[in-house]
Amino acid sequence: MGVTHAGDNFANSGHHHLLIDVNEPLNPNEPIPQDKSHLHFGAGQTEARIELPPGKHTLQLVLGDAGHYPFNPSGRIGEDHDHGSR
Ligand SMILES: [Cu+2]
């Protein structure tokens, strides 16, 4: 798989999406929503710094195609982040 800009339609390439505290599964037949809990890295970013309030958060990384549809099967990395307050 490759990483491209949103809108670039190369085979087996797409851009990353970070889902923050999203518990419902994505609908593979619809574009990934665009809101505070669905971040699109449409410039092809491969790293990002995000600020989260202390507590338990669920982060998912999903690769989407040029039209923001999740790849199927989605190369999803599930992660439970427990970054408690100090
Ligand atoms: Cu997108």
PDB file of the backbone (N, CA, C, O) and the ligand in Angstrom, with CONECT records:
HET     CU  A 101       1
ATOM      1  N   MET A   1       0.840  -1.189   0.000  1.00  0.00           N
ATOM      2  CA  MET A   1       0.000   0.000   0.000  1.00  0.00           C
ATOM      3  C   MET A   1       0.882   1.247   0.000  1.00  0.00           C
ATOM      4  O   MET A   1       1.966   1.250   0.582  1.00  0.00           O
ATOM      5  N   GLY A   2       0.412   2.298  -0.652  1.00  0.00           N
ATOM      6  CA  GLY A   2       1.159   3.544  -0.673  1.00  0.00           C
ATOM      7  C   GLY A   2       0.341   4.659  -0.055  1.00  0.00           C
ATOM      8  O   GLY A   2      -0.872   4.545   0.121  1.00  0.00           O
ATOM      9  N   VAL A   3       1.033   5.738   0.271  1.00  0.00           N
ATOM     10  CA  VAL A   3       0.370   6.901   0.860  1.00  0.00           C
ATOM     11  C   VAL A   3       0.398   8.047  -0.142  1.00  0.00           C
ATOM     12  O   VAL A   3       1.461   8.426  -0.635  1.00  0.00           O
ATOM     13  N   THR A   4      -0.776   8.596  -0.439  1.00  0.00           N
ATOM     14  CA  THR A   4      -0.880   9.684  -1.401  1.00  0.00           C
ATOM     15  C   THR A   4      -1.747  10.801  -0.819  1.00  0.00           C
ATOM     16  O   THR A   4      -2.238  10.703   0.306  1.00  0.00           O
ATOM     17  N   HIS A   5      -1.921  11.851  -1.597  1.00  0.00           N
ATOM     18  CA  HIS A   5      -2.843  12.912  -1.218  1.00  0.00           C
ATOM     19  C   HIS A   5      -4.276  12.448  -1.466  1.00  0.00           C
ATOM     20  O   HIS A   5      -4.527  11.614  -2.336  1.00  0.00           O
ATOM     21  N   ALA A   6      -5.203  12.992  -0.695  1.00  0.00           N
ATOM     22  CA  ALA A   6      -6.614  12.744  -0.969  1.00  0.00           C
ATOM     23  C   ALA A   6      -6.899  13.196  -2.396  1.00  0.00           C
ATOM     24  O   ALA A   6      -6.444  14.263  -2.808  1.00  0.00           O
ATOM     25  N   GLY A   7      -7.639  12.404  -3.148  1.00  0.00           N
ATOM     26  CA  GLY A   7      -7.971  12.774  -4.515  1.00  0.00           C
ATOM     27  C   GLY A   7      -7.034  12.168  -5.530  1.00  0.00           C
ATOM     28  O   GLY A   7      -7.384  12.072  -6.706  1.00  0.00           O
ATOM     29  N   ASP A   8      -5.834  11.750  -5.107  1.00  0.00           N
ATOM     30  CA  ASP A   8      -4.920  11.087  -6.032  1.00  0.00           C
ATOM     31  C   ASP A   8      -5.342   9.638  -6.159  1.00  0.00           C
ATOM     32  O   ASP A   8      -5.398   8.902  -5.174  1.00  0.00           O
ATOM     33  N   ASN A   9      -5.633   9.243  -7.367  1.00  0.00           N
ATOM     34  CA  ASN A   9      -6.214   7.919  -7.565  1.00  0.00           C
ATOM     35  C   ASN A   9      -5.194   6.932  -8.104  1.00  0.00           C
ATOM     36  O   ASN A   9      -5.271   6.525  -9.263  1.00  0.00           O
ATOM     37  N   PHE A  10      -4.233   6.545  -7.261  1.00  0.00           N
ATOM     38  CA  PHE A  10      -3.266   5.525  -7.650  1.00  0.00           C
ATOM     39  C   PHE A  10      -3.705   4.193  -7.064  1.00  0.00           C
ATOM     40  O   PHE A  10      -4.291   4.134  -5.983  1.00  0.00           O
ATOM     41  N   ALA A  11      -3.412   3.129  -7.797  1.00  0.00           N
ATOM     42  CA  ALA A  11      -3.800   1.804  -7.314  1.00  0.00           C
ATOM     43  C   ALA A  11      -3.139   1.512  -5.977  1.00  0.00           C
ATOM     44  O   ALA A  11      -1.974   1.842  -5.753  1.00  0.00           O
ATOM     45  N   ASN A  12      -3.903   0.892  -5.101  1.00  0.00           N
ATOM     46  CA  ASN A  12      -3.388   0.449  -3.805  1.00  0.00           C
ATOM     47  C   ASN A  12      -2.740   1.561  -3.001  1.00  0.00           C
ATOM     48  O   ASN A  12      -1.795   1.322  -2.248  1.00  0.00           O
ATOM     49  N   SER A  13      -3.246   2.772  -3.159  1.00  0.00           N
ATOM     50  CA  SER A  13      -2.711   3.890  -2.399  1.00  0.00           C
ATOM     51  C   SER A  13      -3.853   4.696  -1.811  1.00  0.00           C
ATOM     52  O   SER A  13      -4.980   4.661  -2.305  1.00  0.00           O
ATOM     53  N   GLY A  14      -3.548   5.411  -0.762  1.00  0.00           N
ATOM     54  CA  GLY A  14      -4.579   6.224  -0.149  1.00  0.00           C
ATOM     55  C   GLY A  14      -3.977   7.085   0.947  1.00  0.00           C
ATOM     56  O   GLY A  14      -2.759   7.216   1.064  1.00  0.00           O
ATOM     57  N   HIS A  15      -4.851   7.661   1.737  1.00  0.00           N
ATOM     58  CA  HIS A  15      -4.368   8.481   2.848  1.00  0.00           C
ATOM     59  C   HIS A  15      -4.934   7.957   4.158  1.00  0.00           C
ATOM     60  O   HIS A  15      -5.935   7.241   4.198  1.00  0.00           O
ATOM     61  N   HIS A  16      -4.256   8.342   5.219  1.00  0.00           N
ATOM     62  CA  HIS A  16      -4.624   7.819   6.529  1.00  0.00           C
ATOM     63  C   HIS A  16      -5.766   8.606   7.158  1.00  0.00           C
ATOM     64  O   HIS A  16      -5.956   9.795   6.901  1.00  0.00           O
ATOM     65  N   HIS A  17      -6.499   7.910   7.974  1.00  0.00           N
ATOM     66  CA  HIS A  17      -7.564   8.514   8.762  1.00  0.00           C
ATOM     67  C   HIS A  17      -7.383   8.053  10.189  1.00  0.00           C
ATOM     68  O   HIS A  17      -7.170   6.869  10.450  1.00  0.00           O
ATOM     69  N   LEU A  18      -7.467   8.984  11.100  1.00  0.00           N
ATOM     70  CA  LEU A  18      -7.362   8.634  12.509  1.00  0.00           C
ATOM     71  C   LEU A  18      -8.735   8.803  13.145  1.00  0.00           C
ATOM     72  O   LEU A  18      -9.313   9.890  13.141  1.00  0.00           O
ATOM     73  N   LEU A  19      -9.230   7.726  13.680  1.00  0.00           N
ATOM     74  CA  LEU A  19     -10.552   7.733  14.321  1.00  0.00           C
ATOM     75  C   LEU A  19     -10.343   7.772  15.832  1.00  0.00           C
ATOM     76  O   LEU A  19      -9.723   6.879  16.411  1.00  0.00           O
ATOM     77  N   ILE A  20     -10.860   8.796  16.444  1.00  0.00           N
ATOM     78  CA  ILE A  20     -10.661   8.997  17.876  1.00  0.00           C
ATOM     79  C   ILE A  20     -11.955   8.680  18.609  1.00  0.00           C
ATOM     80  O   ILE A  20     -12.976   9.334  18.397  1.00  0.00           O
ATOM     81  N   ASP A  21     -11.908   7.694  19.453  1.00  0.00           N
ATOM     82  CA  ASP A  21     -13.056   7.302  20.269  1.00  0.00           C
ATOM     83  C   ASP A  21     -14.289   7.015  19.425  1.00  0.00           C
ATOM     84  O   ASP A  21     -15.411   7.360  19.796  1.00  0.00           O
ATOM     85  N   VAL A  22     -14.059   6.380  18.289  1.00  0.00           N
ATOM     86  CA  VAL A  22     -15.181   5.962  17.439  1.00  0.00           C
ATOM     87  C   VAL A  22     -15.411   4.479  17.699  1.00  0.00           C
ATOM     88  O   VAL A  22     -14.513   3.663  17.491  1.00  0.00           O
ATOM     89  N   ASN A  23     -16.579   4.140  18.140  1.00  0.00           N
ATOM     90  CA  ASN A  23     -16.837   2.745  18.493  1.00  0.00           C
ATOM     91  C   ASN A  23     -17.668   2.008  17.459  1.00  0.00           C
ATOM     92  O   ASN A  23     -17.651   0.778  17.403  1.00  0.00           O
ATOM     93  N   GLU A  24     -18.397   2.758  16.639  1.00  0.00           N
ATOM     94  CA  GLU A  24     -19.183   2.099  15.607  1.00  0.00           C
ATOM     95  C   GLU A  24     -18.260   1.721  14.450  1.00  0.00           C
ATOM     96  O   GLU A  24     -17.342   2.474  14.124  1.00  0.00           O
ATOM     97  N   PRO A  25     -18.489   0.579  13.834  1.00  0.00           N
ATOM     98  CA  PRO A  25     -17.692   0.216  12.666  1.00  0.00           C
ATOM     99  C   PRO A  25     -17.986   1.163  11.502  1.00  0.00           C
ATOM    100  O   PRO A  25     -19.095   1.683  11.380  1.00  0.00           O
ATOM    101  N   LEU A  26     -16.987   1.381  10.653  1.00  0.00           N
ATOM    102  CA  LEU A  26     -17.191   2.222   9.472  1.00  0.00           C
ATOM    103  C   LEU A  26     -18.046   1.468   8.468  1.00  0.00           C
ATOM    104  O   LEU A  26     -17.946   0.248   8.344  1.00  0.00           O
ATOM    105  N   ASN A  27     -18.881   2.202   7.757  1.00  0.00           N
ATOM    106  CA  ASN A  27     -19.632   1.618   6.653  1.00  0.00           C
ATOM    107  C   ASN A  27     -18.724   1.588   5.425  1.00  0.00           C
ATOM    108  O   ASN A  27     -18.342   2.643   4.918  1.00  0.00           O
ATOM    109  N   PRO A  28     -18.372   0.390   4.937  1.00  0.00           N
ATOM    110  CA  PRO A  28     -17.435   0.309   3.804  1.00  0.00           C
ATOM    111  C   PRO A  28     -18.009   0.891   2.514  1.00  0.00           C
ATOM    112  O   PRO A  28     -17.275   1.121   1.552  1.00  0.00           O
ATOM    113  N   ASN A  29     -19.333   1.131   2.494  1.00  0.00           N
ATOM    114  CA  ASN A  29     -19.967   1.663   1.284  1.00  0.00           C
ATOM    115  C   ASN A  29     -20.152   3.164   1.316  1.00  0.00           C
ATOM    116  O   ASN A  29     -20.760   3.742   0.415  1.00  0.00           O
ATOM    117  N   GLU A  30     -19.627   3.799   2.358  1.00  0.00           N
ATOM    118  CA  GLU A  30     -19.740   5.254   2.457  1.00  0.00           C
ATOM    119  C   GLU A  30     -18.380   5.854   2.753  1.00  0.00           C
ATOM    120  O   GLU A  30     -17.532   5.214   3.375  1.00  0.00           O
ATOM    121  N   PRO A  31     -18.169   7.108   2.296  1.00  0.00           N
ATOM    122  CA  PRO A  31     -16.899   7.760   2.621  1.00  0.00           C
ATOM    123  C   PRO A  31     -16.765   7.912   4.135  1.00  0.00           C
ATOM    124  O   PRO A  31     -17.757   8.012   4.856  1.00  0.00           O
ATOM    125  N   ILE A  32     -15.537   7.926   4.588  1.00  0.00           N
ATOM    126  CA  ILE A  32     -15.283   8.135   6.004  1.00  0.00           C
ATOM    127  C   ILE A  32     -15.746   9.548   6.373  1.00  0.00           C
ATOM    128  O   ILE A  32     -15.382  10.511   5.698  1.00  0.00           O
ATOM    129  N   PRO A  33     -16.543   9.680   7.436  1.00  0.00           N
ATOM    130  CA  PRO A  33     -17.022  11.020   7.806  1.00  0.00           C
ATOM    131  C   PRO A  33     -15.863  11.970   8.083  1.00  0.00           C
ATOM    132  O   PRO A  33     -14.730  11.549   8.317  1.00  0.00           O
ATOM    133  N   GLN A  34     -16.170  13.232   8.052  1.00  0.00           N
ATOM    134  CA  GLN A  34     -15.148  14.245   8.281  1.00  0.00           C
ATOM    135  C   GLN A  34     -15.616  15.110   9.452  1.00  0.00           C
ATOM    136  O   GLN A  34     -16.453  15.997   9.284  1.00  0.00           O
ATOM    137  N   ASP A  35     -15.071  14.845  10.630  1.00  0.00           N
ATOM    138  CA  ASP A  35     -15.460  15.636  11.797  1.00  0.00           C
ATOM    139  C   ASP A  35     -14.364  15.532  12.851  1.00  0.00           C
ATOM    140  O   ASP A  35     -13.263  15.053  12.577  1.00  0.00           O
ATOM    141  N   LYS A  36     -14.680  15.985  14.051  1.00  0.00           N
ATOM    142  CA  LYS A  36     -13.665  16.058  15.096  1.00  0.00           C
ATOM    143  C   LYS A  36     -13.103  14.691  15.467  1.00  0.00           C
ATOM    144  O   LYS A  36     -11.960  14.584  15.913  1.00  0.00           O
ATOM    145  N   SER A  37     -13.899  13.656  15.285  1.00  0.00           N
ATOM    146  CA  SER A  37     -13.416  12.337  15.674  1.00  0.00           C
ATOM    147  C   SER A  37     -12.944  11.500  14.483  1.00  0.00           C
ATOM    148  O   SER A  37     -12.498  10.365  14.650  1.00  0.00           O
ATOM    149  N   HIS A  38     -13.047  12.070  13.284  1.00  0.00           N
ATOM    150  CA  HIS A  38     -12.537  11.396  12.091  1.00  0.00           C
ATOM    151  C   HIS A  38     -11.578  12.354  11.393  1.00  0.00           C
ATOM    152  O   HIS A  38     -12.003  13.223  10.632  1.00  0.00           O
ATOM    153  N   LEU A  39     -10.281  12.191  11.656  1.00  0.00           N
ATOM    154  CA  LEU A  39      -9.305  13.102  11.073  1.00  0.00           C
ATOM    155  C   LEU A  39      -8.777  12.519   9.768  1.00  0.00           C
ATOM    156  O   LEU A  39      -8.393  11.352   9.699  1.00  0.00           O
ATOM    157  N   HIS A  40      -8.768  13.363   8.732  1.00  0.00           N
ATOM    158  CA  HIS A  40      -8.256  12.948   7.422  1.00  0.00           C
ATOM    159  C   HIS A  40      -6.873  13.543   7.230  1.00  0.00           C
ATOM    160  O   HIS A  40      -6.684  14.750   7.374  1.00  0.00           O
ATOM    161  N   PHE A  41      -5.928  12.714   6.912  1.00  0.00           N
ATOM    162  CA  PHE A  41      -4.590  13.199   6.604  1.00  0.00           C
ATOM    163  C   PHE A  41      -4.444  13.238   5.092  1.00  0.00           C
ATOM    164  O   PHE A  41      -3.680  12.488   4.485  1.00  0.00           O
ATOM    165  N   GLY A  42      -5.222  14.158   4.512  1.00  0.00           N
ATOM    166  CA  GLY A  42      -5.348  14.218   3.059  1.00  0.00           C
ATOM    167  C   GLY A  42      -4.133  14.753   2.340  1.00  0.00           C
ATOM    168  O   GLY A  42      -4.075  14.712   1.111  1.00  0.00           O
ATOM    169  N   ALA A  43      -3.152  15.258   3.086  1.00  0.00           N
ATOM    170  CA  ALA A  43      -1.916  15.697   2.444  1.00  0.00           C
ATOM    171  C   ALA A  43      -0.882  14.582   2.449  1.00  0.00           C
ATOM    172  O   ALA A  43       0.285  14.798   2.120  1.00  0.00           O
ATOM    173  N   GLY A  44      -1.322  13.395   2.825  1.00  0.00           N
ATOM    174  CA  GLY A  44      -0.413  12.259   2.834  1.00  0.00           C
ATOM    175  C   GLY A  44       0.481  12.209   4.062  1.00  0.00           C
ATOM    176  O   GLY A  44       1.525  11.558   4.046  1.00  0.00           O
ATOM    177  N   GLN A  45       0.077  12.893   5.126  1.00  0.00           N
ATOM    178  CA  GLN A  45       0.889  12.867   6.342  1.00  0.00           C
ATOM    179  C   GLN A  45       1.037  11.443   6.860  1.00  0.00           C
ATOM    180  O   GLN A  45       0.112  10.634   6.779  1.00  0.00           O
ATOM    181  N   THR A  46       2.200  11.160   7.385  1.00  0.00           N
ATOM    182  CA  THR A  46       2.399   9.848   8.004  1.00  0.00           C
ATOM    183  C   THR A  46       2.675   9.993   9.494  1.00  0.00           C
ATOM    184  O   THR A  46       2.917   9.005  10.187  1.00  0.00           O
ATOM    185  N   GLU A  47       2.637  11.215   9.977  1.00  0.00           N
ATOM    186  CA  GLU A  47       2.692  11.396  11.426  1.00  0.00           C
ATOM    187  C   GLU A  47       1.872  12.612  11.818  1.00  0.00           C
ATOM    188  O   GLU A  47       1.651  13.516  11.012  1.00  0.00           O
ATOM    189  N   ALA A  48       1.433  12.624  13.045  1.00  0.00           N
ATOM    190  CA  ALA A  48       0.608  13.720  13.519  1.00  0.00           C
ATOM    191  C   ALA A  48       0.722  13.792  15.033  1.00  0.00           C
ATOM    192  O   ALA A  48       1.004  12.800  15.705  1.00  0.00           O
ATOM    193  N   ARG A  49       0.501  14.962  15.538  1.00  0.00           N
ATOM    194  CA  ARG A  49       0.477  15.139  16.981  1.00  0.00           C
ATOM    195  C   ARG A  49      -0.929  15.593  17.357  1.00  0.00           C
ATOM    196  O   ARG A  49      -1.427  16.594  16.842  1.00  0.00           O
ATOM    197  N   ILE A  50      -1.547  14.867  18.239  1.00  0.00           N
ATOM    198  CA  ILE A  50      -2.901  15.243  18.634  1.00  0.00           C
ATOM    199  C   ILE A  50      -2.951  15.427  20.140  1.00  0.00           C
ATOM    200  O   ILE A  50      -2.205  14.791  20.885  1.00  0.00           O
ATOM    201  N   GLU A  51      -3.825  16.290  20.567  1.00  0.00           N
ATOM    202  CA  GLU A  51      -4.017  16.544  21.995  1.00  0.00           C
ATOM    203  C   GLU A  51      -5.300  15.855  22.431  1.00  0.00           C
ATOM    204  O   GLU A  51      -6.363  16.059  21.844  1.00  0.00           O
ATOM    205  N   LEU A  52      -5.184  15.045  23.460  1.00  0.00           N
ATOM    206  CA  LEU A  52      -6.358  14.361  23.983  1.00  0.00           C
ATOM    207  C   LEU A  52      -6.454  14.635  25.478  1.00  0.00           C
ATOM    208  O   LEU A  52      -5.438  14.698  26.170  1.00  0.00           O
ATOM    209  N   PRO A  53      -7.660  14.795  25.967  1.00  0.00           N
ATOM    210  CA  PRO A  53      -7.811  14.939  27.405  1.00  0.00           C
ATOM    211  C   PRO A  53      -7.375  13.653  28.101  1.00  0.00           C
ATOM    212  O   PRO A  53      -7.458  12.577  27.509  1.00  0.00           O
ATOM    213  N   PRO A  54      -6.908  13.748  29.362  1.00  0.00           N
ATOM    214  CA  PRO A  54      -6.489  12.547  30.073  1.00  0.00           C
ATOM    215  C   PRO A  54      -7.623  11.535  30.148  1.00  0.00           C
ATOM    216  O   PRO A  54      -8.798  11.899  30.191  1.00  0.00           O
ATOM    217  N   GLY A  55      -7.259  10.281  30.164  1.00  0.00           N
ATOM    218  CA  GLY A  55      -8.270   9.234  30.252  1.00  0.00           C
ATOM    219  C   GLY A  55      -8.031   8.181  29.196  1.00  0.00           C
ATOM    220  O   GLY A  55      -6.996   8.172  28.530  1.00  0.00           O
ATOM    221  N   LYS A  56      -8.977   7.311  29.052  1.00  0.00           N
ATOM    222  CA  LYS A  56      -8.845   6.213  28.106  1.00  0.00           C
ATOM    223  C   LYS A  56      -9.426   6.614  26.759  1.00  0.00           C
ATOM    224  O   LYS A  56     -10.548   7.113  26.678  1.00  0.00           O
ATOM    225  N   HIS A  57      -8.668   6.396  25.725  1.00  0.00           N
ATOM    226  CA  HIS A  57      -9.120   6.747  24.382  1.00  0.00           C
ATOM    227  C   HIS A  57      -8.892   5.579  23.446  1.00  0.00           C
ATOM    228  O   HIS A  57      -7.997   4.758  23.647  1.00  0.00           O
ATOM    229  N   THR A  58      -9.706   5.524  22.439  1.00  0.00           N
ATOM    230  CA  THR A  58      -9.540   4.507  21.406  1.00  0.00           C
ATOM    231  C   THR A  58      -9.111   5.195  20.118  1.00  0.00           C
ATOM    232  O   THR A  58      -9.792   6.092  19.620  1.00  0.00           O
ATOM    233  N   LEU A  59      -7.979   4.764  19.591  1.00  0.00           N
ATOM    234  CA  LEU A  59      -7.490   5.325  18.336  1.00  0.00           C
ATOM    235  C   LEU A  59      -7.479   4.230  17.283  1.00  0.00           C
ATOM    236  O   LEU A  59      -7.028   3.112  17.533  1.00  0.00           O
ATOM    237  N   GLN A  60      -7.982   4.566  16.106  1.00  0.00           N
ATOM    238  CA  GLN A  60      -7.926   3.627  14.987  1.00  0.00           C
ATOM    239  C   GLN A  60      -7.329   4.341  13.791  1.00  0.00           C
ATOM    240  O   GLN A  60      -7.661   5.489  13.493  1.00  0.00           O
ATOM    241  N   LEU A  61      -6.443   3.635  13.119  1.00  0.00           N
ATOM    242  CA  LEU A  61      -5.849   4.173  11.918  1.00  0.00           C
ATOM    243  C   LEU A  61      -6.428   3.410  10.735  1.00  0.00           C
ATOM    244  O   LEU A  61      -6.327   2.185  10.662  1.00  0.00           O
ATOM    245  N   VAL A  62      -7.034   4.144   9.813  1.00  0.00           N
ATOM    246  CA  VAL A  62      -7.694   3.504   8.672  1.00  0.00           C
ATOM    247  C   VAL A  62      -7.164   4.136   7.396  1.00  0.00           C
ATOM    248  O   VAL A  62      -7.127   5.360   7.272  1.00  0.00           O
ATOM    249  N   LEU A  63      -6.761   3.312   6.461  1.00  0.00           N
ATOM    250  CA  LEU A  63      -6.331   3.832   5.169  1.00  0.00           C
ATOM    251  C   LEU A  63      -7.549   3.934   4.260  1.00  0.00           C
ATOM    252  O   LEU A  63      -8.288   2.967   4.082  1.00  0.00           O
ATOM    253  N   GLY A  64      -7.747   5.117   3.689  1.00  0.00           N
ATOM    254  CA  GLY A  64      -8.868   5.322   2.782  1.00  0.00           C
ATOM    255  C   GLY A  64      -8.368   5.681   1.394  1.00  0.00           C
ATOM    256  O   GLY A  64      -7.246   6.160   1.229  1.00  0.00           O
ATOM    257  N   ASP A  65      -9.209   5.445   0.400  1.00  0.00           N
ATOM    258  CA  ASP A  65      -8.797   5.720  -0.974  1.00  0.00           C
ATOM    259  C   ASP A  65      -9.034   7.186  -1.340  1.00  0.00           C
ATOM    260  O   ASP A  65      -9.366   7.999  -0.477  1.00  0.00           O
ATOM    261  N   ALA A  66      -8.863   7.518  -2.614  1.00  0.00           N
ATOM    262  CA  ALA A  66      -8.947   8.906  -3.057  1.00  0.00           C
ATOM    263  C   ALA A  66     -10.277   9.553  -2.688  1.00  0.00           C
ATOM    264  O   ALA A  66     -10.342  10.755  -2.431  1.00  0.00           O
ATOM    265  N   GLY A  67     -11.332   8.751  -2.665  1.00  0.00           N
ATOM    266  CA  GLY A  67     -12.652   9.282  -2.341  1.00  0.00           C
ATOM    267  C   GLY A  67     -13.015   9.101  -0.882  1.00  0.00           C
ATOM    268  O   GLY A  67     -14.179   9.251  -0.510  1.00  0.00           O
ATOM    269  N   HIS A  68     -12.033   8.778  -0.047  1.00  0.00           N
ATOM    270  CA  HIS A  68     -12.217   8.618   1.404  1.00  0.00           C
ATOM    271  C   HIS A  68     -13.000   7.359   1.766  1.00  0.00           C
ATOM    272  O   HIS A  68     -13.531   7.259   2.872  1.00  0.00           O
ATOM    273  N   TYR A  69     -13.076   6.417   0.865  1.00  0.00           N
ATOM    274  CA  TYR A  69     -13.688   5.129   1.214  1.00  0.00           C
ATOM    275  C   TYR A  69     -12.633   4.255   1.870  1.00  0.00           C
ATOM    276  O   TYR A  69     -11.501   4.177   1.392  1.00  0.00           O
ATOM    277  N   PRO A  70     -13.000   3.598   2.964  1.00  0.00           N
ATOM    278  CA  PRO A  70     -12.009   2.723   3.600  1.00  0.00           C
ATOM    279  C   PRO A  70     -11.661   1.557   2.690  1.00  0.00           C
ATOM    280  O   PRO A  70     -12.533   0.999   2.023  1.00  0.00           O
ATOM    281  N   PHE A  71     -10.388   1.193   2.663  1.00  0.00           N
ATOM    282  CA  PHE A  71      -9.996   0.023   1.888  1.00  0.00           C
ATOM    283  C   PHE A  71     -10.631  -1.209   2.501  1.00  0.00           C
ATOM    284  O   PHE A  71     -10.803  -1.298   3.716  1.00  0.00           O
ATOM    285  N   ASN A  72     -10.972  -2.142   1.658  1.00  0.00           N
ATOM    286  CA  ASN A  72     -11.594  -3.374   2.101  1.00  0.00           C
ATOM    287  C   ASN A  72     -10.759  -4.550   1.620  1.00  0.00           C
ATOM    288  O   ASN A  72     -10.610  -4.699   0.407  1.00  0.00           O
ATOM    289  N   PRO A  73     -10.209  -5.388   2.474  1.00  0.00           N
ATOM    290  CA  PRO A  73     -10.328  -5.272   3.930  1.00  0.00           C
ATOM    291  C   PRO A  73      -9.502  -4.105   4.428  1.00  0.00           C
ATOM    292  O   PRO A  73      -8.405  -3.838   3.938  1.00  0.00           O
ATOM    293  N   SER A  74     -10.037  -3.435   5.386  1.00  0.00           N
ATOM    294  CA  SER A  74      -9.381  -2.247   5.883  1.00  0.00           C
ATOM    295  C   SER A  74      -8.157  -2.630   6.706  1.00  0.00           C
ATOM    296  O   SER A  74      -8.223  -3.497   7.578  1.00  0.00           O
ATOM    297  N   GLY A  75      -7.058  -1.981   6.418  1.00  0.00           N
ATOM    298  CA  GLY A  75      -5.824  -2.221   7.171  1.00  0.00           C
ATOM    299  C   GLY A  75      -5.866  -1.459   8.463  1.00  0.00           C
ATOM    300  O   GLY A  75      -5.101  -0.520   8.685  1.00  0.00           O
ATOM    301  N   ARG A  76      -6.756  -1.873   9.296  1.00  0.00           N
ATOM    302  CA  ARG A  76      -7.046  -1.104  10.483  1.00  0.00           C
ATOM    303  C   ARG A  76      -6.172  -1.529  11.660  1.00  0.00           C
ATOM    304  O   ARG A  76      -6.003  -2.718  11.929  1.00  0.00           O
ATOM    305  N   ILE A  77      -5.637  -0.564  12.335  1.00  0.00           N
ATOM    306  CA  ILE A  77      -4.840  -0.830  13.517  1.00  0.00           C
ATOM    307  C   ILE A  77      -5.628  -0.321  14.710  1.00  0.00           C
ATOM    308  O   ILE A  77      -5.769   0.887  14.898  1.00  0.00           O
ATOM    309  N   GLY A  78      -6.127  -1.214  15.491  1.00  0.00           N
ATOM    310  CA  GLY A  78      -6.850  -0.801  16.683  1.00  0.00           C
ATOM    311  C   GLY A  78      -5.887  -0.586  17.831  1.00  0.00           C
ATOM    312  O   GLY A  78      -4.914  -1.324  17.983  1.00  0.00           O
ATOM    313  N   GLU A  79      -6.154   0.404  18.620  1.00  0.00           N
ATOM    314  CA  GLU A  79      -5.248   0.670  19.732  1.00  0.00           C
ATOM    315  C   GLU A  79      -6.022   1.291  20.877  1.00  0.00           C
ATOM    316  O   GLU A  79      -6.823   2.206  20.688  1.00  0.00           O
ATOM    317  N   ASP A  80      -5.772   0.788  22.037  1.00  0.00           N
ATOM    318  CA  ASP A  80      -6.374   1.373  23.230  1.00  0.00           C
ATOM    319  C   ASP A  80      -5.301   2.136  23.963  1.00  0.00           C
ATOM    320  O   ASP A  80      -4.308   1.565  24.415  1.00  0.00           O
ATOM    321  N   HIS A  81      -5.506   3.406  24.075  1.00  0.00           N
ATOM    322  CA  HIS A  81      -4.492   4.247  24.703  1.00  0.00           C
ATOM    323  C   HIS A  81      -4.984   4.675  26.063  1.00  0.00           C
ATOM    324  O   HIS A  81      -6.016   5.333  26.196  1.00  0.00           O
ATOM    325  N   ASP A  82      -4.245   4.297  27.048  1.00  0.00           N
ATOM    326  CA  ASP A  82      -4.617   4.731  28.397  1.00  0.00           C
ATOM    327  C   ASP A  82      -3.564   5.712  28.852  1.00  0.00           C
ATOM    328  O   ASP A  82      -2.540   5.327  29.415  1.00  0.00           O
ATOM    329  N   HIS A  83      -3.819   6.978  28.608  1.00  0.00           N
ATOM    330  CA  HIS A  83      -2.822   7.913  29.108  1.00  0.00           C
ATOM    331  C   HIS A  83      -3.432   8.702  30.264  1.00  0.00           C
ATOM    332  O   HIS A  83      -4.045   9.756  30.097  1.00  0.00           O
ATOM    333  N   GLY A  84      -3.233   8.145  31.404  1.00  0.00           N
ATOM    334  CA  GLY A  84      -3.824   8.695  32.616  1.00  0.00           C
ATOM    335  C   GLY A  84      -3.158  10.000  33.035  1.00  0.00           C
ATOM    336  O   GLY A  84      -2.067  10.332  32.573  1.00  0.00           O
ATOM    337  N   SER A  85      -3.815  10.712  33.893  1.00  0.00           N
ATOM    338  CA  SER A  85      -3.236  11.957  34.383  1.00  0.00           C
ATOM    339  C   SER A  85      -2.168  11.644  35.418  1.00  0.00           C
ATOM    340  O   SER A  85      -2.255  10.650  36.138  1.00  0.00           O
ATOM    341  N   ARG A  86      -1.161  12.504  35.481  1.00  0.00           N
ATOM    342  CA  ARG A  86      -0.054  12.271  36.398  1.00  0.00           C
ATOM    343  C   ARG A  86      -0.299  12.918  37.744  1.00  0.00           C
ATOM    344  O   ARG A  86       0.541  12.818  38.638  1.00  0.00           O
TER     345      ARG A  86
HETATM  346 CU    CU A 101     -10.080  11.053   3.759  1.00  0.00          CU2+
END
